[in-house]
Amino acid sequence: MRAPYLIAVLAILAVASCKPKAEVAAIPAPHSLTDADLAHFCNMAVTEHSGPKGQVLLKGDPMPVWFASVRDTVAYTLLPEEPKDIAAIYVTAMELMSDDQHHPPAASWIDARTAFYVVGSAEQGAMGSDELFPFGSEAAARAFAAAHNGTVVRYADIPKDKVFNESDRSGAS
């Protein structure tokens, strides 16, 4: 009589100790850029600017925050006054962009945190400013850096002085 009781108790304990796996929130997919999408900082149409672009997706917000440059995208994530509930950050990989850099193809959006960036190159980005040029592959980034005198870094290693000018560093250090 004790054995069935013991087996029943053990079964209940086994089931009770099985905790459901925490659901991992799905990372939202990047959005396709349209001519109506406006850049967060300058409120100009993102497609009016050539070069790499970015989008930040915030948790609970179905609409991305758009950027006409990758430099502005990274700055947004570092500024203390901007939201920190980031679900995903996407940038356009230079090697996947078409000749029309105003309208990046949907397949050119990559996870910003896994990209390789060329910083300090002779090339300019949106509105003729310094730019961070993202690539999906290290080889493509190194080739671009060699051709344009830049340095290859990962997202976490982007120097803040390549993101902020002295005049706009007051909020982010």
PELINNOR-V929331 format. One record per residue. N is the residue number from 1. RES is the residue in one letter. SS is DSSP state (a for helix, b for strand, c for the rest). Layout:
n res ss
N RES SS
N RES SS
//
This chain:
n res ss
1 M c
2 R a
3 A a
4 P a
5 Y a
6 L a
7 I a
8 A a
9 V a
10 L a
11 A a
12 I a
13 L a
14 A a
15 V a
16 A a
17 S a
18 C c
19 K c
20 P c
21 K c
22 A c
23 E c
24 V c
25 A c
26 A c
27 I c
28 P c
29 A c
30 P c
31 H c
32 S c
33 L c
34 T c
35 D c
36 A c
37 D c
38 L b
39 A b
40 H c
41 F c
42 C c
43 N c
44 M c
45 A b
46 V a
47 T a
48 E a
49 H c
50 S c
51 G c
52 P c
53 K c
54 G b
55 Q b
56 V b
57 L b
58 L b
59 K c
60 G c
61 D c
62 P c
63 M c
64 P c
65 V b
66 W b
67 F b
68 A c
69 S c
70 V a
71 R a
72 D a
73 T a
74 V a
75 A a
76 Y a
77 T a
78 L a
79 L c
80 P c
81 E c
82 E c
83 P c
84 K c
85 D c
86 I b
87 A b
88 A b
89 I b
90 Y b
91 V b
92 T b
93 A c
94 M a
95 E a
96 L a
97 M c
98 S c
99 D c
100 D c
101 Q c
102 H c
103 H c
104 P c
105 P c
106 A a
107 A a
108 S a
109 W b
110 I b
111 D b
112 A a
113 R a
114 T a
115 A c
116 F b
117 Y b
118 V b
119 V b
120 G c
121 S c
122 A c
123 E c
124 Q b
125 G c
126 A a
127 M a
128 G a
129 S c
130 D b
131 E c
132 L c
133 F b
134 P b
135 F b
136 G c
137 S c
138 E a
139 A a
140 A a
141 A a
142 R a
143 A a
144 F a
145 A a
146 A a
147 A a
148 H a
149 N c
150 G c
151 T b
152 V b
153 V b
154 R b
155 Y a
156 A a
157 D a
158 I c
159 P c
160 K a
161 D a
162 K a
163 V c
164 F c
165 N c
166 E a
167 S a
168 D a
169 R c
170 S c
171 G c
172 A c
173 S c
//
